[in-house]
Amino acid sequence: MTNRPHVATSAVVAVLAALTMLLASCSSGADAEVGQDGKVSVRYQGSASQVQWQELAESLGYFKKVKLEWVGDTTSGPQDIQAVATGAVDTGGAFNGSVAKLQQAGSKVTGVISVNGSDDQTFQGYYSLEGSGIETAQDLVGKTVGINTLGAYHEYAIKQWLHDQGLSDDDIKKVVLTVVPPINTEVALRQGQLQVGNLGTIFKDVALEKGGLHEIFRDTDLIGNLSIATQVFRDDYIKENPEVVKDYVQGVSRAIRWAQVHPREEVVNKFVEIIDARGRNENTNFVKKWKSPGIPVPGGVIKPEEFTVWVDEAVRLGELPAGIKVEDLYTNEFNPYANGTYPPDSNEDGV
């Protein structure tokens, strides 16, 4: 599955909010158009060589009113939800901290379903070389740590872990965070260009198979298995098209649940089938390494603590104001595993 837990910087979010309000004054684009087949096209951005939950939902035939319209591939979580806020697409997903900051900057978007997370099989780890002596939070002070994007999920995760381990704010500032593309992190770590590196997905699996790495912590050490990213719609779109959003969310939630309860091999085979069928000359090696959905709650129901942990940290760091009600950042009203349509622990058909 796609793994893009990023958060936009304050400056980008501020510019985006102004652009969003300008575009909204011209045309909200909230009215969905019904096609000749009676379905509404929901525009989204995909991820190269990966399968998003809505793509799985469509392949499984879970949509009744929705027809997906792929408009290209996104480069990151911030870019994806920025495209939603400006009306370039109808839905997109990003790290929950990114969603919170975007909303607080004035963009009217709401999270509707969890779409990415970490569990015992699928997680983000932070590693040093065996024998380096870097094993504890205190050992990271003054060291260089490679992450994929500054101001993103991994910066939040590292700083929260260091804070939980008792480091002072001054010591946390001495941990040097530097941007390294995930594909280059293992090499940079083994060559000594980094003292600690973040590894996840297929990059982590390949690196660990070679040995010689020490796990310092993993993101699930923060609050256990957790969802870390949410898919959003604009508020005006939700208001004008509640039945479309309801159908979309029920389809995506059932697709997530399908992957949660079906054997890994069956899920992987379905992903490969979807990628091959769309004919974009993509590599299927990534999805063949898939282990688990990473989303701990059945059907992607959003839990408040999956926002609270990041909002509280942003408040502590002075990036968000105090007093934010996390319940205002998302809604579970469209999710069949939360609104009474299906029992919370049922399968994808509610049984």
HELIX and SHEET records of a PDB file:
HELIX    1   1 SER A   10  CYS A   26  1                                  17    
HELIX    2   2 TRP A   53  SER A   59  1                                   7    
HELIX    3   3 GLY A   77  THR A   86  1                                  10    
HELIX    4   4 ASN A   96  GLN A  104  1                                   9    
HELIX    5   5 GLN A  138  LEU A  140  5                                   3    
HELIX    6   6 TYR A  153  ASP A  164  1                                  12    
HELIX    7   7 ASP A  169  LYS A  173  1                                   5    
HELIX    8   8 PRO A  182  ARG A  190  1                                   9    
HELIX    9   9 THR A  201  LYS A  210  1                                  10    
HELIX   10  10 THR A  220  ILE A  223  1                                   4    
HELIX   11  11 ASP A  235  GLU A  240  1                                   6    
HELIX   12  12 PRO A  242  VAL A  261  1                                  20    
HELIX   13  13 ARG A  264  ARG A  278  1                                  15    
HELIX   14  14 ASN A  285  LYS A  288  1                                   4    
HELIX   15  15 PRO A  298  GLY A  300  5                                   3    
HELIX   16  16 GLU A  305  ARG A  316  1                                  12    
HELIX   17  17 VAL A  326  ASP A  328  5                                   3    
SHEET    1   A 2 VAL A  40  GLY A  46  0                                        
SHEET    2   A 2 VAL A  66  ASP A  73  1                                        
SHEET    1   B 3 THR A  91  PHE A  95  0                                        
SHEET    2   B 3 LEU A 226  ARG A 234 -1                                        
SHEET    3   B 3 VAL A 109  SER A 118 -1                                        
SHEET    1   C 5 VAL A 176  VAL A 179  0                                        
SHEET    2   C 5 THR A 144  ILE A 147  1                                        
SHEET    3   C 5 VAL A 196  GLY A 200  1                                        
SHEET    4   C 5 GLN A 124  LEU A 129 -1                                        
SHEET    5   C 5 LEU A 213  ARG A 218 -1                                        
END                                                                             
